[in-house]
């Protein structure tokens, strides 16, 4: 199985399935008090459920996704909420983050490569927070028949190794219900 491309995601966000997730991630809601307030980026924002949530909580949000259909839906919804959020179509293949621009970066349901983790580290200011919530290979093993490519899931402790130079506030790979995800909150160190 190969990673899902832009055409797949444009089709997904054009369908009814792409509109089902309106509520923010429960992990994000739980960790909200630990996130550094200020400028924040939602990587792989989809239709903006987490971006809008953080914007309404006072963050200055930027949401990026490589699906132009998802970003158009975000822009169409952006007038109907309280908060500041900008959206743009962005591929992560050659993505370079502006240095020290953000206080918080989140990536929910999108696997961040080690190169992207390095870019996020450059983009965060000292003490900036990074929240990640992504499926693990155990999710595929325990939920056969899902349309999630192996390449989009973390191996056991793969993310922990990538975050070894960060101050980790929270890290958990246990399942919740039928979902097997790695959930992590890390702080960019001052060294």
ROLO-868105 format. One record per residue: y, x, z of N, C-alpha, C, CB in turn; residue in three letters. Coordinates in pm, whole numbers, plus 32768, in hexadecimal, padded with zeros to 4 digits. Glycine has a CB too. Example, Ala and Ser with C-alpha at 12.3 -4.5 7.8 and 13.67 -1.06 7.14 Angstrom:
<pts>
7DC78527830C7E3E84CE830C7EB68528830C7E41846B8389ALA 7F1F850582C47F96855782CA8003850A83137FC48580823CSER 
</pts>
This chain:
<pts>
7F8A80558000800080008000807D8059800080007FA0807BUNK 80DE803E7FAE815680917FA981CB80487FEB817980B67F16UNK 82328095800A82A9805C804B82E87FF27FEF831080CC806CUNK 83227F90802D835F7F227FE283E87F4F7FAC836E7EA3803BUNK 84017F337F2E847B7F617EEE84EA7EF87EF1845E7F897E5DUNK 855A7F1A7EB385CF7EC37EB285B07E3A7E7486407F057E66UNK 85617E387E0A853E7DB87DCA84F17D5E7E2A84EA7DD17D4BUNK 84967D9A7E77844B7D4C7ED984AC7D0A7F3D83E47DA57F23UNK 85077D5C7F7585627D287FDC85C77CC67FA485AB7D9B801FUNK 85F57CDB7F2A864E7C787EEC86057BF27EDD86817CAA7E62UNK 85867BF77EB585377B7D7EAA85217B3D7F3384B07B9A7E69UNK 85067B8E7F9684F17B5C801E856E7B14805184CB7BCF807DUNK 85E37B548042865F7B18807586917AA5801E86CA7B82807EUNK 865A7A967FA6867A7A227F53862479A97F7A86657A437EBEUNK 85B879C17FC3855B79567FE8857F791C807184CA798A7FE9UNK 853C78B18093854F78738117852678D18188850077F28121UNK 84C2792681708493798381D7850279E28202841A79D481A4UNK 855A7A0581A785C77A6081C686347A25821D86037A918149UNK 862E79A48237869479628289865F793A831386C978E88242UNK 85E37956833185A6792783AD85DA797084298512793783A5UNK 85FB79EE841F86247A3A849486B97A2D84AC85FD7ACD8485UNK 86DC79D58505876879C1852987897A0085AF878A792C852BUNK 872979FD860B87407A32869187377AC9868F86DB79F786F6UNK 87877B0B86E3877F7B9E86E986FA7BCB872487F37BD7873BUNK 86DA7C45871086647C82874D866B7C7187E586587D198726UNK 85FE7C46882285FE7C3788B4860A7CBF88F9857E7BEF88E3UNK 85D47D2888BB85E37DAF88F286767DDA88F0858D7E1588A3UNK 86BB7DBC8882874A7DDB887A87977D9088E787817DB587EEUNK 877B7D1188F987BE7CC3896187A37CFD89EB878F7C30895CUNK 87287D268A0287027D618A83874B7DE58A9C866A7D788A89UNK 875D7E358A35879A7EBA8A4388327EBB8A35875F7F1889DFUNK 886C7E488A1588FD7E4089FD89527E878A6789267DAF89F6UNK 89377E748AE9898B7EB78B4D89867F508B4789627E8A8BD6UNK 89207F888B07891080198AFF894C80558A80887F803C8B06UNK 897880008A2389B1803389A68A42805B89BB89A67FC98936UNK 8A6880C9897D8AF380F889878B4B80A0892E8B00818E895EUNK 8BAE8061896A8C09800689218C62805588C28C607FB38983UNK 8C8C801488588CE6805187F78CB68036876A8CF280E7880FUNK 8CC0809B87148C94809086898BFD809C86838CD880FB8630UNK 8BBF804186388B2D804386318AFE802585A48AF17FDD8694UNK 8A88805A85848A4A8042850289C1800685158A4280C584AFUNK 89A37FA184C2891F7F6284BC88E07F8D843889287EC484C9UNK 887D7FE58441883A801983C987C97FBA83A4880480A983E1UNK 87C97F8D832687667F2B82F987827EA4833886D87F59831DUNK 87FF7E78832C882F7E02837587F77D7E834288C37DFD836EUNK 87BA7D7C82CC87877CFD829787F77C98828C87167CC782F1UNK 87E07C1F82BF88477BB682B788A67BB9832E88067B2D82ADUNK 88A07C23837E89097C3C83E288F47C05846D89847C0883B0UNK 887B7BD9848E88687B9A851188937BF5858487D77B738524UNK 88717C76857E88967CD385E989277D0285DC88387D4B85EAUNK 89557D0F856289E07D38854A8A407CD0858289FA7D4D84B4UNK 8A287C5285618A7F7BE785928A797BDC862B8A577B608552UNK 8A037BEC866389F27BE686F48A497C508739895D7BF9871AUNK 8A407CCC870A8A8E7D3787498B247D2687308A617DBF8714UNK 8B487CF586BA8BD67CDD869E8C0F7C7686FF8BEA7CAE860BUNK 8BC27C0E871A8BF07BA887798BF67BDC88088B957B2F8773UNK 8BB17C4A88238BB57C8988A78C207CF688B08B2C7CC588C8UNK 8C737D0288478CE47D5D884D8CD47DE288058D037D7888D7UNK 8C657DF787C18C537E7387758C9A7E6586ED8BBB7E928761UNK 8CCF7ED186B98D057ED686318C917EFD85D68D7F7F3C8623UNK 8C5C7E9C858D8BDD7EAF85488BEA7ED184B48B8C7E348557UNK 8B8C7F2484898B717F3B83FB8ADC7F2083E88B987FCF83CEUNK 8ABD7ECA838A8A327EAE83698A157EE182DD8A137E178374UNK 89A77F2C82CF89807F5D824B88F07F33822E898F7FF78243UNK 88D77F1A81AF88507EF98180884C7F1780EB882B7E61819EUNK 87D87F3C80B687D47F57802687BC7EDA7FD387687FBC8008UNK 87AA7E688015879D7DE97FCE88277DAB7FBA87407D87801AUNK 88537DA57F3C88D67D687F2188D47CD37F3E88FF7D817E90UNK 885F7C927F3488547C047F56886E7BF07FEB87C87BCC7F2FUNK 88327C44804088477C3A80D088D97C5180F487EF7CA0811AUNK 89177CB580B789A47CD480D689FF7C6380A989CE7D588093UNK 89E47C2680378A357BB3800B8A297B40806E8A0A7B857F7FUNK 89B17B2A80A4899F7AC0810989EE7AE1818889097AAD812AUNK 89EF7B6081AE8A3E7B8A82248AD27B6F820C8A277C208242UNK 8B027B97819A8B907B84817B8BB47AF081798BB37BC580F4UNK 8B5B7A9D81458B757A0D81408B7B79D181CD8B0879C580EEUNK 8B2D7A0682298B2A79D382B38B977A0F830B8AA479F082F1UNK 8BD37A7D82E28C2B7AC9833A8CA77A7E83698C557B4682F7UNK 8CD17A1683238D4679CB834D8D29796683BA8D81798582D9UNK 8CAA795183D88C8678E784368C5C791A84C18C16789583FDUNK 8C88799184E58C6879C5856A8CE17A0F85A28BEB7A228564UNK 8CDE7A2386248D497A6D86678D217AFF86738D677A3086F4UNK 8D707B55863A8D527BE386428D777C2985C28CC07BF88662UNK 8D6C7CAF85C78D907D0185548D137D4185198DF87D6E857CUNK 8CF87D24849A8C837D5E84588CA07D7183C48C077D05846BUNK 8C777DE383918C7F7E0283028BF27E1C82D28CDE7E7D82E6UNK 8BD97DFD82548B537E0D821B8B5C7E5481958B0E7D84820AUNK 8AF87EAA817C8AF37EE980F78A647F0880D08B477F6980F5UNK 8A4E7F08804D89CD7F2C801589C37FC4801C89BC7EF87F80UNK 89557FF4805589458085806688B280AA8063898580B480EBUNK 888D8103800A8806813B800A880081A9807387E081727F7CUNK 878F81B880B4878182218119874982A280DF872881F18189UNK 872782A1805E86EC8317802087458393802B86CE82FC7F8FUNK 87C583828014882183F3801A889583D58079885784157F8EUNK 887C838480DC88E283568139891283C7819388AD82E3818CUNK 899583D8819789D4843A81F08A3483EF824C8A1F84AA819EUNK 8A2283FF82CD8A7983BB832C8AF7840D83448A2F83A183B1UNK 8B6983C983528BE3841183788BD0845084038C5E83B18376UNK 8C0184C784158BED851084938C3A84D085068C1785A28483UNK 8BF184B885748C29848485F38C77840285E48C8284EC8631UNK 8C5383AD85878C9D833285718C7182BF85CC8C8F830884E1UNK 8BF282BF85F58BB9824A86388B9D826386CC8B3A822185F2UNK 8BA481F487178B7F81F687A58AEF81C587B68BE0819E87F7UNK 8AC2816F875C8A3A813A87618A06812786D38A3680B487AFUNK 8985814386C1893F8127864488BE80DF8669892281AC85F2UNK 88A08074861E8823802D863387D5802885B0883C7F9F8669UNK 8751802885BD86F88017854A86837FC3857B86C780A2850FUNK 86807F45855386177EE8857D85C57EC2850286547E6885C1UNK 85447ED3850D84E57EB484A284FB7F08842584ED7E22847FUNK 852D7F81843985367FE183CA8513806A840285C67FE08388UNK 84B080AA83C58483812C83F584E7819883CD83F5814C83BEUNK 851B81DA8431857982488419852882C9840985E18256848EUNK 853E830D839A84FC838E8383853D83F783DD850683B882EDUNK 84FF846B83E6853B84D7843785C1850183FB84DB8551843FUNK 85CE84FC8376864E851E833886B984B9836086408523829FUNK 86958438836386F583D2838C871A83E0842086BD83468370UNK 86B98401847486D684188503873A848B8510865384388553UNK 872A84F484C1878A856484C3881585378496875885D68469UNK 881A84E28430889C84AE840288DD8457846E888A845C8380UNK 888D840584B088C283B0851A88FB8406858A885483528551UNK 88B5847185AA88E484CC8614896C850785EF887E853D862CUNK 897E8529856F8A00855C85428A6B84F0854A89F6859184B1UNK 8A458475852C8AA5840885278AD183D385AE8A6D839984D9UNK 8A7F83E986148AA283BB869A8AF9842086E38A2483A086EBUNK 8B5783EE87308BA4844587888B4E846A88008C27840087B6UNK 8B7C84CC884E8B3584F488C68B25847A89228B8085688910UNK 8AAD846589548A9283F389AA8A798373895D8B0483DE8A07UNK 8A78837B88D78A5D8306888689CD82D988958A7C832287F3UNK 89B58258888089308220889588EC81FA8811893981A788EFUNK 886A820C8810881781EA879D87A9818C87CE87DA826B8759UNK 87A181168791873880B587B186E080A287378774802D87DFUNK 865D80B2874A85FC80A186DE858E8041870C85BF812986B4UNK 85657FE986B184F67F8E86CB84AC7F7B864785287F048706UNK 84327FB2863F83EB7FB885C083557FA585D98405803F8578UNK 83127F68857982827F55858282387FDA858582507F01850DUNK 81C47FD885C9816C804C85CC80ED802E857D814A8074865FUNK 809F8094856380218080851B7FC3802385677FDC81078504UNK 7FD0801D85EB7F7E7FC186397F997F2F86137F977FD586CFUNK 80117F1385E280307E8B85B87FD87E63854080C57E7D8594UNK 7FCA7EBF84E37F757EA4846E7EE37E9884967F867F128405UNK 7EB77EEF84F17E2D7EEF851E7E0A7E6D85677E137F678578UNK 7E687E3885B37E4D7DC186037E787D3F85C07E927DCC8687UNK 7EB77D48854D7EE17CD285007EBD7CE8846E7F7B7CB78510UNK 7E3B7CE8844D7E127D0583C37E497C9E83617D797D0983B9UNK 7E637CCD82E87E917C74827E7F287C6982737E587BED8294UNK 7F717CB482C680037CAE82BE80377CFC824680427CE6833EUNK 80A97CD1821380E97D1281A1814D7D7C81D081307CA98148UNK 811D7DD8822481737E45825381307EC8822B81897E3F82F0UNK 81717F1681D681357F9581AC81297FF8822081887FD3813CUNK 80C38049821C80AC80B182818126810B828F802F8104825EUNK 81688128822081DB818382218251814D82728209819E8193UNK 825180CC829082BF808F82DB82A08081836F82DF800782A0UNK 823280BF839C820980B98428820081468463818180708437UNK 8223815184E2821681D18527818881E78558827881D9859DUNK 815C8263855480DF828D859080F78296862780AB83168555UNK 808A829A8676809D82A7870780F28322872B801482B0874DUNK 8159830C877781B5837287AC820083C18740816883D28801UNK 81FC839486C4824783D6865882DD83D38676822B839385D1UNK 830F835F869E839E835486BD83C283A7873783C482C186D3UNK 836C83AC879B838783FD8812839C848F87ED831383F08878UNK 834B84C18790835B854C876483E08560871C82E785748708UNK 840B84FC86CD848A850986868501850486E58497849C861DUNK 84F084C38758855E84B587B98556851C8829855C842987F5UNK 85078585881584F185E588828570862A88B3848E864E8855UNK 85D68635885F86538675888786BB861388BA868C86C18812UNK 8698859588C786F2852C88F786D68510898A86E284AA88A3UNK 873584D189CE871D849D8A5486E484108A4487A2849E8AACUNK 866783FF8A648624837F8A4F863383288ACC858E83938A2BUNK 867482B58ABB868682578B29861381F58B328709820B8B19UNK 85D781D58ABF856B81748ABC851181958A4685A180E28AB2UNK 848E81928A5E842E81A889F283AF815D8A138411824189DDUNK 8380810989B5830A80B889CE82C4809C894A833180338A15UNK 824180B5894781F1809688D1818A802A88EE81AB8113889FUNK 81957FE7895E81367F7D898081547F00892F813A7F5E8A17UNK 80EE7EAE892081007E3288D4813E7DC7892D80797E01889BUNK 81867D6D88EC81BC7CF6892D81897C8088DB825B7CF98936UNK 812E7C35891780EE7BC988CB809B7C05885B81577B668892UNK 80B37BD887E180697C0E876E80B47C7E8727804B7B9E870CUNK 812C7CA28759817B7D0A871881627D92875A82107CE7871EUNK 81437DF2870681337E7D873381A77ECB86F680A77EB98708UNK 82097EE78749827F7F30871C829E7FA2877B82F87ED28711UNK 82E280058746831C806B879C83AC804087B2831380FE875CUNK 83D580418832845D801B88588498809088A4845F7F9788AEUNK 850A80C088738546813788B085DD812A88B9852181B48860UNK 86138160892586A4816D893686BD81FB896186DE810689A0UNK 870D82438913872882CF892E87BD82EA892886DE832988CAUNK 87E7835389708873837B897588808406893788A9837A8A07UNK 88E5841688E388FE849A88A7892D84F88916896884938832UNK 88E885678928891085C48992898E8613896E889F862489B0UNK 89C8865289D18A4286A089BA8A25872D898B8A9686A48A37UNK 89A787528980898387DA8954894D87D988C7891C881989B2UNK 
</pts>
